[in-house]
Every structure is written in structure tokens, then in C-alpha cells.
Amino acid sequence: MTKLGLLCSIGSGLGGRCCSISFSTRGFQTTSFSAAASSAKMSTEFYTFGPYKIDPKEVFFSTPLSYAMVNLRPVVPGHVLVCPRREVKRFVDLTVEETQDLWLTAQRIGGGIERFHKASSLTFTIQDGPKAGQTVAHAHVHILPRKDGDFENNDEIYDAIDAKEKELKGKLDLDKERKDRSMEEMCKEAEEYRSLFVLP
């Protein structure tokens, strides 16, 4: 039997539940799990981002396959990352299920972050491999809320991301501690974002 898994969240009208839908040659089957259980679990575990442990306080959203965290060196206010939970170096190495969940999570996070920052657009970007500017060997999506005039030339944002990634790599190579923004500042930001994604 061939399956294609699709994770989705079901709106608050259905009690804030999440489900996994598996399609096969015989139809589909759903399995539900509680979003509340996911957030309870989220607060007690560490996440990995390449070789680094991410404090759960920096994570503001998670699913069984992905998580969203605040950025150590944001290019613009609201610049966040969405990562697969499994440590996968390259986007091309994600499973179908991980790819679906990563992009559905990025879509949801992007919408909330855009509204929160009163932005008018979003930039979603992936640096897939060292030659593309990836400095942490863990696939991840950058989400940046965009406003009029944030960059003189729209494509300058990619140069800014590359510059921040290079600065971060240099910092992490010299000092394995994550010290750029204070933990307090990042936790406060994550807490604000966390409230955007709590289902009633």
C-alpha cells in the first residue's frame, strides 16, 4: 500500500485538534492528536539545530515533525526560522511528510508573524548547502515579514541574510555559546509569538 502523509491543523471550531491524514489506494485515514499535548511536550524538551541545543523557551510553535524558533540574529523584526525536528542537513533529504509539514508550518507561522508585525508581505528562503550560504547544517526556512522601504532594493534582503549567516558562523566557530541576542530578549519574543498560535 502506498501512502502519502499530510499533516494539517484543524481550526478552533473543531476544538483545536490536529490530525494526520494518510492517503492510500484504499482511501484515507485520520489520526488526531491534541495541540495542547504538543505544547506541553514542547516546554520540556530540547530541540537540535545542527550541532546546537535550542532551549525550548526559544521555540514558539511545534508539530510532531517541525518547530519554529526565534532568530539569534534577525535581519528584520520578526525574522524567524522553521526547522524539521529530525536533524537533516539538506532540504532534498527531507521525507515527503517532513517536507509537507515544514511548508504547512511555514505558511501558518508566516501568516501570524505578518499580522503581528503589520507587514504587507513575506520572504520565505532556504539556503540549501554551504555554497548557497547555509552555515548551520540543518535544513531550515527563513521567514521574514516585509514592509515598504525595509530594503532599498528588494533583493538586498538575500545579501543581508548571507551576511548575518556568515557573522553567525564566525561567532559560533569562535564561541559555542549563543550570545548575540540575550536569552531574555529571545524568550520574550518567543512568548509573544507563542500566544499567536494557541488554539482557543
CORVENHU-V786113 format. One record per residue. RES is the residue in one letter. PSI is psi as a letter, one per 30 degrees, with the letter a starting at -180 (none if undefined). Layout:
RES:PSI / RES:PSI
This chain:
M:k / T:k / K:k / L:j / G:k / L:k / L:k / C:l / S:k / I:k / G:l / S:f / G:f / L:g / G:g / G:h / R:l / C:l / C:l / S:k / I:k / S:k / F:k / S:a / T:f / R:g / G:b / F:l / Q:k / T:k / T:k / S:l / F:l / S:k / A:e / A:e / A:e / S:e / S:e / A:e / K:e / M:e / S:f / T:f / E:l / F:l / Y:l / T:k / F:j / G:b / P:g / Y:k / K:k / I:k / D:k / P:f / K:f / E:f / V:k / F:f / F:k / S:l / T:l / P:f / L:f / S:l / Y:l / A:k / M:l / V:l / N:k / L:e / R:i / P:k / V:e / V:l / P:k / G:g / H:j / V:l / L:k / V:k / C:l / P:k / R:e / R:k / E:j / V:k / K:e / R:k / F:e / V:f / D:f / L:k / T:l / V:e / E:e / E:e / T:e / Q:e / D:e / L:e / W:e / L:e / T:e / A:e / Q:e / R:e / I:e / G:e / G:e / G:e / I:e / E:e / R:e / F:e / H:g / K:h / A:l / S:f / S:l / L:k / T:k / F:k / T:k / I:k / Q:j / D:i / G:l / P:e / K:f / A:g / G:g / Q:k / T:f / V:k / A:i / H:j / A:k / H:l / V:k / H:k / I:k / L:j / P:k / R:k / K:l / D:k / G:g / D:f / F:k / E:e / N:k / N:e / D:f / E:f / I:e / Y:e / D:e / A:e / I:e / D:e / A:e / K:e / E:e / K:e / E:e / L:e / K:e / G:e / K:e / L:e / D:e / L:e / D:j / K:f / E:k / R:j / K:g / D:d / R:k / S:l / M:e / E:e / E:e / M:e / C:e / K:e / E:e / A:e / E:e / E:e / Y:e / R:e / S:f / L:f / F:g / V:k / L:k / P:none
